[in-house]
Each structure stands twice: as C-alpha cells, then as structure tokens.
Amino acid sequence: MDAKITLSFDRAIIERAKKYAEAHNMSLSRMMELVLDKITTKQYDSIEEFPISDWVNIIAEGPAEYKIASKKRKSLKDEYHSRKK
C-alpha cells in the first residue's frame, strides 16, 4: 500500500530529478522509492557506506557530503534555509 510523505529539496535538484525520471519513463515518486529501497535493503554501519550509483551522481550537484547532525531540527532547518538565500 502506498503512503505519502513530504520532503524538501532544492528547486534545481527537483527539476533535474524530474527530467531524469521522465527520460527514464518513471515518476519522480517511483524513482525515489527505488533509491530508498536500494539503500534500506542492506544494513550499513554508517551513511558513508551507502552505495551511490552513477545515476544518482548524475542528479547530484556535486560529491555527496554527509554531516552527522548534532543540532536540533529547527536549527538545521534554519541553517538550510539561510544557505539557499
């Protein structure tokens, strides 16, 4: 059974992801489901161990950077929005 979630991404990333998904005859939702399924079907000791396939790298703006959050959610959200300005 499908369930809905809300995610926030940079607008430019969303547009590139939509174009990529359309070019590969799938919806953006289905593409994200495939990515999340691939990531969560194996157990990893850290986020750095996640396999990032070539097509995810194509969509990305640059190399993946993972930060371990030690801040509160509101602080992280404020920081994210201040970087977009």
ABEGO torsion letter per residue (X at the ends): XBBBBBBBBBAAAAAAAAAAAAAAGBBAAAAAAAAAAAAAABBBABAAABBBBAAAAAABABBBBBBBBABBAAAAAAAAAAAAX
